Structures are given as structure tokens and as C-alpha cells.
Amino acid sequence: KPFAVPVVTLGPGSQEEGETLDYMRMPEGMQTFSVPVLPEPEQLAGRTPVKDVLRAILGALATLATVNEAGASVRNPRIDLQDMDEDNRRLLGQILGEGEVSARIAGEGAGEVLIQESVFAGVWRVIDAGLGDDAIQDYIEVGAA
């Protein structure tokens, strides 16, 4: 016996597709926070320059916190790394890690300034490669950028 109601097929593959779905690409190169790999206690033995710099950073952060609570303005403290040997600088860089922000400031016909945020808020590694003069300056700056 013939069926009185026409059969309509619905579902996947039953309809003619005119357009294909075009999804937005997802970000691929996302970087997430990772805790810096800290040295073993044995590696810190005899590393007085690194310990001194870390104490100076801690002192500068405490001073800035006190000054900021009082509402005063002060120049960001700098901790010079010029006299530190390369091994100690590398260890200090390992401890401070790399934050999300970095900058490169280049002058016309002059050197450049490289700035790298550490994983600690308000602690910046700065290498001034001759913008102000011909000498290369390497220091930690503590404070707002």
C-alpha cells in the first residue's frame, strides 16, 4: 500500500552542502609561566657576589614598598653587575628567570639598550650597550618600568 506522507530524509549527508565551515585558527605559540630552575645549594657555595646582589634586590624592593606607601617618588634603585664574572652573571640570570616583557631600544648610529623583566615583578635586567656612552653597562633595576 502506498505511503500517504512523503518521506523527507534529514540528518548528516542528506542535505546539499554549499559552504564548508571555516574555523578561526587557534594560537599556536603560546608561552606560559614556568618557575625558574633554581640551583642546588652546592652550586651556591662560594657564590658571594650572587648572594650580595640578591640581598640588594630584596633591600631595594623593601625600600620601594615603604616609599610607595608614603606616596613619595624616588628613582628606581640600580644594582651594578659590572664587577661580576660571567659564571656569576649566568647563575644570577638563572635565578631571576625571564618574565613576559622585554624591550630593545636602538639609537641612530649608536648602541642599544636591552631590557628583560625577571619572573619577579619590578626586577629588570638592563644591558646598556653604548646609547649614553661607549661603555657597556650591565645592571639590575628595581621598580616600575
C-alpha atoms as a printed R data frame, in Angstrom:
    type eleno elety resid chain resno      x      y      z
1   ATOM     1    CA   LYS     A     1  0.000  0.000  0.000
2   ATOM     2    CA   PRO     A     2  1.463  3.418 -0.918
3   ATOM     3    CA   PHE     A     3  2.501  5.666  1.960
4   ATOM     4    CA   ALA     A     4  0.406  8.859  2.065
5   ATOM     5    CA   VAL     A     5  3.005 11.168  3.642
6   ATOM     6    CA   PRO     A     6  6.152 11.854  1.625
7   ATOM     7    CA   VAL     A     7  9.359 10.710  3.339
8   ATOM     8    CA   VAL     A     8 11.845 13.554  3.924
9   ATOM     9    CA   THR     A     9 15.331 12.496  4.839
10  ATOM    10    CA   LEU     A    10 17.123 14.656  7.443
11  ATOM    11    CA   GLY     A    11 20.468 14.217  9.097
12  ATOM    12    CA   PRO     A    12 24.117 14.195  8.187
13  ATOM    13    CA   GLY     A    13 24.768 13.833  4.478
14  ATOM    14    CA   SER     A    14 21.121 14.223  3.487
15  ATOM    15    CA   GLN     A    15 21.367 17.919  2.645
16  ATOM    16    CA   GLU     A    16 23.405 19.554 -0.056
17  ATOM    17    CA   GLU     A    17 26.361 21.485  1.387
18  ATOM    18    CA   GLY     A    18 27.058 24.789 -0.296
19  ATOM    19    CA   GLU     A    19 29.698 26.159  2.076
20  ATOM    20    CA   THR     A    20 32.279 24.489  4.227
21  ATOM    21    CA   LEU     A    21 32.848 25.545  7.794
22  ATOM    22    CA   ASP     A    22 35.907 27.711  8.189
23  ATOM    23    CA   TYR     A    23 37.102 27.848 11.792
24  ATOM    24    CA   MET     A    24 39.393 30.551 13.150
25  ATOM    25    CA   ARG     A    25 42.898 29.259 13.750
26  ATOM    26    CA   MET     A    26 43.836 28.714 17.364
27  ATOM    27    CA   PRO     A    27 47.001 30.345 18.710
28  ATOM    28    CA   GLU     A    28 49.983 28.054 18.348
29  ATOM    29    CA   GLY     A    29 52.970 29.671 20.018
30  ATOM    30    CA   MET     A    30 51.628 30.402 23.476
31  ATOM    31    CA   GLN     A    31 54.121 30.762 26.290
32  ATOM    32    CA   THR     A    32 53.131 30.027 29.853
33  ATOM    33    CA   PHE     A    33 54.784 30.820 33.162
34  ATOM    34    CA   SER     A    34 57.390 28.377 34.308
35  ATOM    35    CA   VAL     A    35 59.202 28.575 37.593
36  ATOM    36    CA   PRO     A    36 62.923 29.226 37.073
37  ATOM    37    CA   VAL     A    37 65.151 26.242 37.655
38  ATOM    38    CA   LEU     A    38 66.913 27.094 40.877
39  ATOM    39    CA   PRO     A    39 70.453 25.931 41.503
40  ATOM    40    CA   GLU     A    40 71.275 23.245 44.014
41  ATOM    41    CA   PRO     A    41 72.601 24.510 47.368
42  ATOM    42    CA   GLU     A    42 76.060 23.159 46.469
43  ATOM    43    CA   GLN     A    43 76.112 25.435 43.412
44  ATOM    44    CA   LEU     A    44 75.623 28.478 45.644
45  ATOM    45    CA   ALA     A    45 78.616 27.644 47.822
46  ATOM    46    CA   GLY     A    46 81.210 30.371 47.358
47  ATOM    47    CA   ARG     A    47 78.898 32.489 45.172
48  ATOM    48    CA   THR     A    48 79.069 35.563 47.400
49  ATOM    49    CA   PRO     A    49 78.591 38.067 44.515
50  ATOM    50    CA   VAL     A    50 75.270 36.456 43.537
51  ATOM    51    CA   LYS     A    51 74.074 36.347 47.141
52  ATOM    52    CA   ASP     A    52 75.054 40.010 47.607
53  ATOM    53    CA   VAL     A    53 73.080 41.040 44.513
54  ATOM    54    CA   LEU     A    54 70.029 39.057 45.648
55  ATOM    55    CA   ARG     A    55 70.197 40.721 49.080
56  ATOM    56    CA   ALA     A    56 70.493 44.126 47.398
57  ATOM    57    CA   ILE     A    57 67.431 43.371 45.230
58  ATOM    58    CA   LEU     A    58 65.451 42.340 48.315
59  ATOM    59    CA   GLY     A    59 66.537 45.514 50.131
60  ATOM    60    CA   ALA     A    60 65.595 47.699 47.152
61  ATOM    61    CA   LEU     A    61 62.154 46.078 46.925
62  ATOM    62    CA   ALA     A    62 61.564 46.659 50.650
63  ATOM    63    CA   THR     A    63 62.683 50.288 50.353
64  ATOM    64    CA   LEU     A    64 60.442 50.926 47.345
65  ATOM    65    CA   ALA     A    65 57.463 49.362 49.129
66  ATOM    66    CA   THR     A    66 57.976 51.711 52.084
67  ATOM    67    CA   VAL     A    67 58.456 54.760 49.856
68  ATOM    68    CA   ASN     A    68 55.400 53.927 47.749
69  ATOM    69    CA   GLU     A    69 53.220 53.549 50.850
70  ATOM    70    CA   ALA     A    70 54.242 57.069 51.864
71  ATOM    71    CA   GLY     A    71 53.268 58.323 48.406
72  ATOM    72    CA   ALA     A    72 56.736 59.700 47.687
73  ATOM    73    CA   SER     A    73 58.511 59.443 44.378
74  ATOM    74    CA   VAL     A    74 62.018 58.047 44.122
75  ATOM    75    CA   ARG     A    75 64.340 56.991 41.324
76  ATOM    76    CA   ASN     A    76 64.492 53.244 40.696
77  ATOM    77    CA   PRO     A    77 67.470 51.700 42.515
78  ATOM    78    CA   ARG     A    78 70.165 50.116 40.345
79  ATOM    79    CA   ILE     A    79 72.466 47.280 41.283
80  ATOM    80    CA   ASP     A    80 75.630 47.277 39.201
81  ATOM    81    CA   LEU     A    81 76.825 43.956 37.786
82  ATOM    82    CA   GLN     A    82 79.988 45.265 36.099
83  ATOM    83    CA   ASP     A    83 82.394 43.597 38.548
84  ATOM    84    CA   MET     A    84 80.618 40.238 38.450
85  ATOM    85    CA   ASP     A    85 82.264 37.473 36.418
86  ATOM    86    CA   GLU     A    86 80.391 35.634 33.663
87  ATOM    87    CA   ASP     A    87 79.685 32.480 35.723
88  ATOM    88    CA   ASN     A    88 78.045 34.524 38.477
89  ATOM    89    CA   ARG     A    89 76.056 36.555 35.925
90  ATOM    90    CA   ARG     A    90 74.800 33.334 34.337
91  ATOM    91    CA   LEU     A    91 73.771 31.963 37.759
92  ATOM    92    CA   LEU     A    92 72.020 35.240 38.609
93  ATOM    93    CA   GLY     A    93 70.170 35.084 35.283
94  ATOM    94    CA   GLN     A    94 69.119 31.514 36.049
95  ATOM    95    CA   ILE     A    95 67.728 32.545 39.447
96  ATOM    96    CA   LEU     A    96 65.926 35.645 38.167
97  ATOM    97    CA   GLY     A    97 64.473 33.852 35.136
98  ATOM    98    CA   GLU     A    98 62.742 35.624 32.243
99  ATOM    99    CA   GLY     A    99 59.417 37.368 32.611
100 ATOM   100    CA   GLU     A   100 56.936 38.230 29.888
101 ATOM   101    CA   VAL     A   101 58.261 41.677 28.996
102 ATOM   102    CA   SER     A   102 61.415 42.545 27.112
103 ATOM   103    CA   ALA     A   103 62.475 45.601 25.168
104 ATOM   104    CA   ARG     A   104 65.196 46.648 22.783
105 ATOM   105    CA   ILE     A   105 65.864 50.364 22.373
106 ATOM   106    CA   ALA     A   106 68.145 51.258 19.493
107 ATOM   107    CA   GLY     A   107 69.501 54.692 18.695
108 ATOM   108    CA   GLU     A   108 70.546 56.045 15.338
109 ATOM   109    CA   GLY     A   109 74.206 55.295 14.842
110 ATOM   110    CA   ALA     A   110 74.627 54.323 18.496
111 ATOM   111    CA   GLY     A   111 74.360 51.137 20.504
112 ATOM   112    CA   GLU     A   112 71.251 49.725 22.073
113 ATOM   113    CA   VAL     A   113 69.654 49.067 25.435
114 ATOM   114    CA   LEU     A   114 68.345 45.568 26.142
115 ATOM   115    CA   ILE     A   115 65.798 45.191 28.940
116 ATOM   116    CA   GLN     A   116 64.430 41.889 30.261
117 ATOM   117    CA   GLU     A   117 61.857 41.520 33.017
118 ATOM   118    CA   SER     A   118 62.624 38.825 35.560
119 ATOM   119    CA   VAL     A   119 59.956 36.497 36.931
120 ATOM   120    CA   PHE     A   120 59.790 38.830 39.940
121 ATOM   121    CA   ALA     A   121 57.588 41.894 39.497
122 ATOM   122    CA   GLY     A   122 59.603 45.102 39.367
123 ATOM   123    CA   VAL     A   123 63.016 43.459 38.864
124 ATOM   124    CA   TRP     A   124 64.608 44.208 35.459
125 ATOM   125    CA   ARG     A   125 67.918 43.173 33.880
126 ATOM   126    CA   VAL     A   126 69.302 46.013 31.766
127 ATOM   127    CA   ILE     A   127 72.276 45.978 29.405
128 ATOM   128    CA   ASP     A   128 73.102 49.422 28.033
129 ATOM   129    CA   ALA     A   129 75.393 48.809 25.084
130 ATOM   130    CA   GLY     A   130 76.532 52.323 24.373
131 ATOM   131    CA   LEU     A   131 73.489 54.561 23.953
132 ATOM   132    CA   GLY     A   132 74.733 57.066 26.507
133 ATOM   133    CA   ASP     A   133 78.449 56.467 26.015
134 ATOM   134    CA   ASP     A   134 80.764 53.829 24.594
135 ATOM   135    CA   ALA     A   135 80.916 51.715 27.772
136 ATOM   136    CA   ILE     A   136 78.625 48.725 28.212
137 ATOM   137    CA   GLN     A   137 76.658 48.897 31.446
138 ATOM   138    CA   ASP     A   138 75.063 45.812 32.979
139 ATOM   139    CA   TYR     A   139 72.768 46.255 35.962
140 ATOM   140    CA   ILE     A   140 69.573 45.231 37.716
141 ATOM   141    CA   GLU     A   141 66.948 47.961 38.038
142 ATOM   142    CA   VAL     A   142 64.262 47.607 40.669
143 ATOM   143    CA   GLY     A   143 60.949 49.438 40.304
144 ATOM   144    CA   ALA     A   144 58.250 50.334 37.827
145 ATOM   145    CA   ALA     A   145 59.210 50.237 34.173
